[in-house]
Amino acid sequence: MPDYRRYRIPGGTYFFTVNLLERYPNDLLIRHIDVLRHAGP
């Protein structure tokens, strides 16, 4: 597993990319975008 370096800043934000194995014609992420936006603390 890679050894990533991350800054530990209280209240910081991490950005990530989600990819699906079968991208087309899959609209799973679009249908559930509101759930993804509200996920987290």
CHARMM-style PDB file with segment names, atoms N, HN, CA, C and O in Angstrom:
ATOM      1  N   MET     1       0.846  -1.176   0.000  1.00  0.00      PROA
ATOM      2  CA  MET     1       0.000   0.000   0.000  1.00  0.00      PROA
ATOM      3  C   MET     1       0.895   1.245   0.000  1.00  0.00      PROA
ATOM      4  O   MET     1       1.894   1.288   0.718  1.00  0.00      PROA
ATOM      5  N   PRO     2       0.540   2.255  -0.802  1.00  0.00      PROA
ATOM      6  CA  PRO     2       1.369   3.458  -0.870  1.00  0.00      PROA
ATOM      7  C   PRO     2       1.426   4.199   0.467  1.00  0.00      PROA
ATOM      8  O   PRO     2       0.492   4.137   1.266  1.00  0.00      PROA
ATOM      9  N   ASP     3       2.508   4.879   0.688  1.00  0.00      PROA
ATOM     10  HN  ASP     3       3.267   4.929   0.039  1.00  0.00      PROA
ATOM     11  CA  ASP     3       2.682   5.682   1.892  1.00  0.00      PROA
ATOM     12  C   ASP     3       2.445   7.144   1.526  1.00  0.00      PROA
ATOM     13  O   ASP     3       3.368   7.837   1.099  1.00  0.00      PROA
ATOM     14  N   TYR     4       1.207   7.612   1.695  1.00  0.00      PROA
ATOM     15  HN  TYR     4       0.457   7.048   2.043  1.00  0.00      PROA
ATOM     16  CA  TYR     4       0.864   8.975   1.331  1.00  0.00      PROA
ATOM     17  C   TYR     4       1.248   9.931   2.448  1.00  0.00      PROA
ATOM     18  O   TYR     4       1.159   9.588   3.627  1.00  0.00      PROA
ATOM     19  N   ARG     5       1.675  11.126   2.077  1.00  0.00      PROA
ATOM     20  HN  ARG     5       1.747  11.405   1.119  1.00  0.00      PROA
ATOM     21  CA  ARG     5       1.962  12.164   3.051  1.00  0.00      PROA
ATOM     22  C   ARG     5       0.778  13.115   3.078  1.00  0.00      PROA
ATOM     23  O   ARG     5       0.344  13.623   2.044  1.00  0.00      PROA
ATOM     24  N   ARG     6       0.272  13.343   4.263  1.00  0.00      PROA
ATOM     25  HN  ARG     6       0.625  12.931   5.103  1.00  0.00      PROA
ATOM     26  CA  ARG     6      -0.880  14.228   4.408  1.00  0.00      PROA
ATOM     27  C   ARG     6      -0.602  15.230   5.521  1.00  0.00      PROA
ATOM     28  O   ARG     6      -0.031  14.889   6.557  1.00  0.00      PROA
ATOM     29  N   TYR     7      -1.013  16.464   5.288  1.00  0.00      PROA
ATOM     30  HN  TYR     7      -1.476  16.741   4.447  1.00  0.00      PROA
ATOM     31  CA  TYR     7      -0.929  17.466   6.337  1.00  0.00      PROA
ATOM     32  C   TYR     7      -2.066  17.216   7.309  1.00  0.00      PROA
ATOM     33  O   TYR     7      -3.206  16.994   6.901  1.00  0.00      PROA
ATOM     34  N   ARG     8      -1.755  17.252   8.577  1.00  0.00      PROA
ATOM     35  HN  ARG     8      -0.829  17.432   8.908  1.00  0.00      PROA
ATOM     36  CA  ARG     8      -2.776  17.074   9.616  1.00  0.00      PROA
ATOM     37  C   ARG     8      -3.169  18.443  10.139  1.00  0.00      PROA
ATOM     38  O   ARG     8      -2.522  18.988  11.032  1.00  0.00      PROA
ATOM     39  N   ILE     9      -4.233  18.991   9.574  1.00  0.00      PROA
ATOM     40  HN  ILE     9      -4.758  18.547   8.848  1.00  0.00      PROA
ATOM     41  CA  ILE     9      -4.709  20.304   9.969  1.00  0.00      PROA
ATOM     42  C   ILE     9      -6.117  20.153  10.539  1.00  0.00      PROA
ATOM     43  O   ILE     9      -7.008  19.668   9.843  1.00  0.00      PROA
ATOM     44  N   PRO    10      -6.335  20.559  11.793  1.00  0.00      PROA
ATOM     45  CA  PRO    10      -7.680  20.470  12.369  1.00  0.00      PROA
ATOM     46  C   PRO    10      -8.694  21.235  11.515  1.00  0.00      PROA
ATOM     47  O   PRO    10      -8.468  22.392  11.162  1.00  0.00      PROA
ATOM     48  N   GLY    11      -9.792  20.592  11.192  1.00  0.00      PROA
ATOM     49  HN  GLY    11      -9.975  19.652  11.479  1.00  0.00      PROA
ATOM     50  CA  GLY    11     -10.828  21.225  10.378  1.00  0.00      PROA
ATOM     51  C   GLY    11     -10.512  21.246   8.894  1.00  0.00      PROA
ATOM     52  O   GLY    11     -11.248  21.853   8.116  1.00  0.00      PROA
ATOM     53  N   GLY    12      -9.428  20.591   8.488  1.00  0.00      PROA
ATOM     54  HN  GLY    12      -8.831  20.098   9.121  1.00  0.00      PROA
ATOM     55  CA  GLY    12      -9.052  20.561   7.076  1.00  0.00      PROA
ATOM     56  C   GLY    12     -10.018  19.729   6.245  1.00  0.00      PROA
ATOM     57  O   GLY    12     -10.811  18.961   6.789  1.00  0.00      PROA
ATOM     58  N   THR    13      -9.950  19.881   4.946  1.00  0.00      PROA
ATOM     59  HN  THR    13      -9.306  20.505   4.504  1.00  0.00      PROA
ATOM     60  CA  THR    13     -10.824  19.165   4.023  1.00  0.00      PROA
ATOM     61  C   THR    13      -9.990  18.297   3.092  1.00  0.00      PROA
ATOM     62  O   THR    13      -8.940  18.724   2.613  1.00  0.00      PROA
ATOM     63  N   TYR    14     -10.454  17.090   2.839  1.00  0.00      PROA
ATOM     64  HN  TYR    14     -11.307  16.743   3.229  1.00  0.00      PROA
ATOM     65  CA  TYR    14      -9.823  16.201   1.868  1.00  0.00      PROA
ATOM     66  C   TYR    14     -10.725  16.104   0.644  1.00  0.00      PROA
ATOM     67  O   TYR    14     -11.945  15.992   0.768  1.00  0.00      PROA
ATOM     68  N   PHE    15     -10.127  16.148  -0.521  1.00  0.00      PROA
ATOM     69  HN  PHE    15      -9.136  16.240  -0.622  1.00  0.00      PROA
ATOM     70  CA  PHE    15     -10.870  15.959  -1.760  1.00  0.00      PROA
ATOM     71  C   PHE    15     -10.492  14.605  -2.327  1.00  0.00      PROA
ATOM     72  O   PHE    15      -9.335  14.192  -2.252  1.00  0.00      PROA
ATOM     73  N   PHE    16     -11.460  13.923  -2.886  1.00  0.00      PROA
ATOM     74  HN  PHE    16     -12.400  14.258  -2.947  1.00  0.00      PROA
ATOM     75  CA  PHE    16     -11.194  12.615  -3.453  1.00  0.00      PROA
ATOM     76  C   PHE    16     -12.027  12.420  -4.706  1.00  0.00      PROA
ATOM     77  O   PHE    16     -13.010  13.128  -4.928  1.00  0.00      PROA
ATOM     78  N   THR    17     -11.637  11.476  -5.506  1.00  0.00      PROA
ATOM     79  HN  THR    17     -10.838  10.902  -5.326  1.00  0.00      PROA
ATOM     80  CA  THR    17     -12.335  11.158  -6.741  1.00  0.00      PROA
ATOM     81  C   THR    17     -12.948   9.768  -6.620  1.00  0.00      PROA
ATOM     82  O   THR    17     -12.307   8.831  -6.143  1.00  0.00      PROA
ATOM     83  N   VAL    18     -14.183   9.650  -7.055  1.00  0.00      PROA
ATOM     84  HN  VAL    18     -14.703  10.411  -7.442  1.00  0.00      PROA
ATOM     85  CA  VAL    18     -14.872   8.363  -7.052  1.00  0.00      PROA
ATOM     86  C   VAL    18     -14.981   7.899  -8.495  1.00  0.00      PROA
ATOM     87  O   VAL    18     -15.394   8.656  -9.374  1.00  0.00      PROA
ATOM     88  N   ASN    19     -14.611   6.655  -8.727  1.00  0.00      PROA
ATOM     89  HN  ASN    19     -14.276   6.040  -8.013  1.00  0.00      PROA
ATOM     90  CA  ASN    19     -14.674   6.080 -10.063  1.00  0.00      PROA
ATOM     91  C   ASN    19     -15.424   4.757  -9.992  1.00  0.00      PROA
ATOM     92  O   ASN    19     -15.264   4.006  -9.031  1.00  0.00      PROA
ATOM     93  N   LEU    20     -16.226   4.470 -10.979  1.00  0.00      PROA
ATOM     94  HN  LEU    20     -16.357   5.081 -11.760  1.00  0.00      PROA
ATOM     95  CA  LEU    20     -16.968   3.218 -11.025  1.00  0.00      PROA
ATOM     96  C   LEU    20     -16.354   2.294 -12.070  1.00  0.00      PROA
ATOM     97  O   LEU    20     -15.804   2.745 -13.075  1.00  0.00      PROA
ATOM     98  N   LEU    21     -16.457   1.007 -11.816  1.00  0.00      PROA
ATOM     99  HN  LEU    21     -16.904   0.641 -10.999  1.00  0.00      PROA
ATOM    100  CA  LEU    21     -15.915   0.032 -12.753  1.00  0.00      PROA
ATOM    101  C   LEU    21     -16.596   0.153 -14.118  1.00  0.00      PROA
ATOM    102  O   LEU    21     -15.931   0.171 -15.154  1.00  0.00      PROA
ATOM    103  N   GLU    22     -17.918   0.235 -14.104  1.00  0.00      PROA
ATOM    104  HN  GLU    22     -18.458   0.221 -13.263  1.00  0.00      PROA
ATOM    105  CA  GLU    22     -18.680   0.390 -15.346  1.00  0.00      PROA
ATOM    106  C   GLU    22     -19.229   1.810 -15.386  1.00  0.00      PROA
ATOM    107  O   GLU    22     -20.281   2.089 -14.810  1.00  0.00      PROA
ATOM    108  N   ARG    23     -18.530   2.691 -16.052  1.00  0.00      PROA
ATOM    109  HN  ARG    23     -17.675   2.464 -16.520  1.00  0.00      PROA
ATOM    110  CA  ARG    23     -18.905   4.112 -16.045  1.00  0.00      PROA
ATOM    111  C   ARG    23     -20.137   4.417 -16.886  1.00  0.00      PROA
ATOM    112  O   ARG    23     -20.996   5.197 -16.475  1.00  0.00      PROA
ATOM    113  N   TYR    24     -20.222   3.815 -18.037  1.00  0.00      PROA
ATOM    114  HN  TYR    24     -19.525   3.181 -18.371  1.00  0.00      PROA
ATOM    115  CA  TYR    24     -21.317   4.133 -18.965  1.00  0.00      PROA
ATOM    116  C   TYR    24     -22.140   2.908 -19.239  1.00  0.00      PROA
ATOM    117  O   TYR    24     -21.558   1.848 -19.470  1.00  0.00      PROA
ATOM    118  N   PRO    25     -23.423   2.973 -19.230  1.00  0.00      PROA
ATOM    119  CA  PRO    25     -24.333   4.098 -18.987  1.00  0.00      PROA
ATOM    120  C   PRO    25     -24.760   4.193 -17.525  1.00  0.00      PROA
ATOM    121  O   PRO    25     -25.949   4.370 -17.259  1.00  0.00      PROA
ATOM    122  N   ASN    26     -23.856   4.086 -16.584  1.00  0.00      PROA
ATOM    123  HN  ASN    26     -22.890   3.943 -16.800  1.00  0.00      PROA
ATOM    124  CA  ASN    26     -24.156   4.076 -15.163  1.00  0.00      PROA
ATOM    125  C   ASN    26     -24.338   5.509 -14.642  1.00  0.00      PROA
ATOM    126  O   ASN    26     -23.436   6.337 -14.766  1.00  0.00      PROA
ATOM    127  N   ASP    27     -25.511   5.795 -14.057  1.00  0.00      PROA
ATOM    128  HN  ASP    27     -26.244   5.122 -13.956  1.00  0.00      PROA
ATOM    129  CA  ASP    27     -25.777   7.120 -13.503  1.00  0.00      PROA
ATOM    130  C   ASP    27     -25.922   7.076 -11.978  1.00  0.00      PROA
ATOM    131  O   ASP    27     -26.557   7.948 -11.386  1.00  0.00      PROA
ATOM    132  N   LEU    28     -25.340   6.076 -11.359  1.00  0.00      PROA
ATOM    133  HN  LEU    28     -24.824   5.367 -11.840  1.00  0.00      PROA
ATOM    134  CA  LEU    28     -25.459   5.881  -9.909  1.00  0.00      PROA
ATOM    135  C   LEU    28     -25.007   7.111  -9.125  1.00  0.00      PROA
ATOM    136  O   LEU    28     -25.716   7.551  -8.219  1.00  0.00      PROA
ATOM    137  N   LEU    29     -23.858   7.668  -9.448  1.00  0.00      PROA
ATOM    138  HN  LEU    29     -23.283   7.310 -10.183  1.00  0.00      PROA
ATOM    139  CA  LEU    29     -23.346   8.819  -8.709  1.00  0.00      PROA
ATOM    140  C   LEU    29     -24.200  10.061  -8.927  1.00  0.00      PROA
ATOM    141  O   LEU    29     -24.364  10.869  -8.013  1.00  0.00      PROA
ATOM    142  N   ILE    30     -24.736  10.217 -10.111  1.00  0.00      PROA
ATOM    143  HN  ILE    30     -24.602   9.561 -10.854  1.00  0.00      PROA
ATOM    144  CA  ILE    30     -25.584  11.377 -10.399  1.00  0.00      PROA
ATOM    145  C   ILE    30     -26.907  11.281  -9.643  1.00  0.00      PROA
ATOM    146  O   ILE    30     -27.403  12.277  -9.116  1.00  0.00      PROA
ATOM    147  N   ARG    31     -27.468  10.088  -9.594  1.00  0.00      PROA
ATOM    148  HN  ARG    31     -27.065   9.279 -10.022  1.00  0.00      PROA
ATOM    149  CA  ARG    31     -28.740   9.899  -8.890  1.00  0.00      PROA
ATOM    150  C   ARG    31     -28.605  10.137  -7.388  1.00  0.00      PROA
ATOM    151  O   ARG    31     -29.572  10.537  -6.738  1.00  0.00      PROA
ATOM    152  N   HSD    32     -27.432   9.898  -6.836  1.00  0.00      PROA
ATOM    153  HN  HSD    32     -26.647   9.574  -7.363  1.00  0.00      PROA
ATOM    154  CA  HSD    32     -27.245  10.008  -5.386  1.00  0.00      PROA
ATOM    155  C   HSD    32     -26.276  11.128  -5.001  1.00  0.00      PROA
ATOM    156  O   HSD    32     -25.626  11.051  -3.958  1.00  0.00      PROA
ATOM    157  N   ILE    33     -26.178  12.155  -5.824  1.00  0.00      PROA
ATOM    158  HN  ILE    33     -26.706  12.217  -6.671  1.00  0.00      PROA
ATOM    159  CA  ILE    33     -25.230  13.237  -5.565  1.00  0.00      PROA
ATOM    160  C   ILE    33     -25.528  13.966  -4.264  1.00  0.00      PROA
ATOM    161  O   ILE    33     -24.598  14.379  -3.572  1.00  0.00      PROA
ATOM    162  N   ASP    34     -26.809  14.136  -3.908  1.00  0.00      PROA
ATOM    163  HN  ASP    34     -27.565  13.800  -4.470  1.00  0.00      PROA
ATOM    164  CA  ASP    34     -27.153  14.836  -2.667  1.00  0.00      PROA
ATOM    165  C   ASP    34     -26.675  14.052  -1.443  1.00  0.00      PROA
ATOM    166  O   ASP    34     -26.211  14.647  -0.471  1.00  0.00      PROA
ATOM    167  N   VAL    35     -26.785  12.746  -1.482  1.00  0.00      PROA
ATOM    168  HN  VAL    35     -27.162  12.262  -2.272  1.00  0.00      PROA
ATOM    169  CA  VAL    35     -26.302  11.917  -0.375  1.00  0.00      PROA
ATOM    170  C   VAL    35     -24.795  12.062  -0.235  1.00  0.00      PROA
ATOM    171  O   VAL    35     -24.277  12.186   0.875  1.00  0.00      PROA
ATOM    172  N   LEU    36     -24.088  12.046  -1.371  1.00  0.00      PROA
ATOM    173  HN  LEU    36     -24.508  11.945  -2.272  1.00  0.00      PROA
ATOM    174  CA  LEU    36     -22.631  12.190  -1.332  1.00  0.00      PROA
ATOM    175  C   LEU    36     -22.210  13.559  -0.809  1.00  0.00      PROA
ATOM    176  O   LEU    36     -21.224  13.672  -0.081  1.00  0.00      PROA
ATOM    177  N   ARG    37     -22.953  14.592  -1.178  1.00  0.00      PROA
ATOM    178  HN  ARG    37     -23.754  14.500  -1.769  1.00  0.00      PROA
ATOM    179  CA  ARG    37     -22.606  15.953  -0.726  1.00  0.00      PROA
ATOM    180  C   ARG    37     -22.773  16.106   0.778  1.00  0.00      PROA
ATOM    181  O   ARG    37     -22.028  16.858   1.407  1.00  0.00      PROA
ATOM    182  N   HSD    38     -23.737  15.405   1.364  1.00  0.00      PROA
ATOM    183  HN  HSD    38     -24.341  14.794   0.853  1.00  0.00      PROA
ATOM    184  CA  HSD    38     -23.997  15.539   2.798  1.00  0.00      PROA
ATOM    185  C   HSD    38     -23.286  14.494   3.644  1.00  0.00      PROA
ATOM    186  O   HSD    38     -23.466  14.462   4.861  1.00  0.00      PROA
ATOM    187  N   ALA    39     -22.495  13.651   3.030  1.00  0.00      PROA
ATOM    188  HN  ALA    39     -22.350  13.677   2.041  1.00  0.00      PROA
ATOM    189  CA  ALA    39     -21.762  12.635   3.791  1.00  0.00      PROA
ATOM    190  C   ALA    39     -20.605  13.289   4.532  1.00  0.00      PROA
ATOM    191  O   ALA    39     -20.011  14.256   4.054  1.00  0.00      PROA
ATOM    192  N   GLY    40     -20.306  12.768   5.664  1.00  0.00      PROA
ATOM    193  HN  GLY    40     -20.788  11.983   6.052  1.00  0.00      PROA
ATOM    194  CA  GLY    40     -19.182  13.285   6.433  1.00  0.00      PROA
ATOM    195  C   GLY    40     -19.616  13.814   7.778  1.00  0.00      PROA
ATOM    196  O   GLY    40     -20.763  13.636   8.188  1.00  0.00      PROA
ATOM    197  N   PRO    41     -18.702  14.460   8.457  1.00  0.00      PROA
ATOM    198  CA  PRO    41     -18.986  14.945   9.819  1.00  0.00      PROA
ATOM    199  C   PRO    41     -19.976  16.069   9.863  1.00  0.00      PROA
ATOM    200  OT1 PRO    41     -20.300  16.566  10.942  1.00  0.00      PROA
TER     201      PRO     41
END
